[in-house]
Amino acid sequence: MALLKKKEAAEPYRIPSLAEADPAYAALLQKQSDLYAPQSKLTSERRDLQKRIDESGATEPIVPARVVAELLGDATDSTPMLRKRATDNR
């Protein structure tokens, strides 16, 4: 009966990924993911600002600054200020 017994299959050969094989490459991948997090946040904020600008439907020039808006009695978070924040975000 020992002849009919199946042999245990050998564990298949596994090739390690480059990140597993090279610590420097793994560190670069980690740095890349650390940089993507703030970039994603800024992109999301920029989309939100652009959406708010588009919803306002304003076509006024981008000229007024925060001080000028305050002097004129305009809201400082008006469409031009949103555009300025969106531009600063880029």
HELIX and SHEET records of a PDB file:
HELIX    1   1 LEU A   18  ALA A   21  1                                   4    
HELIX    2   2 PRO A   23  SER A   56  1                                  34    
HELIX    3   3 ARG A   66  LEU A   72  1                                   7    
HELIX    4   4 THR A   79  ASN A   89  1                                  11    
END                                                                             
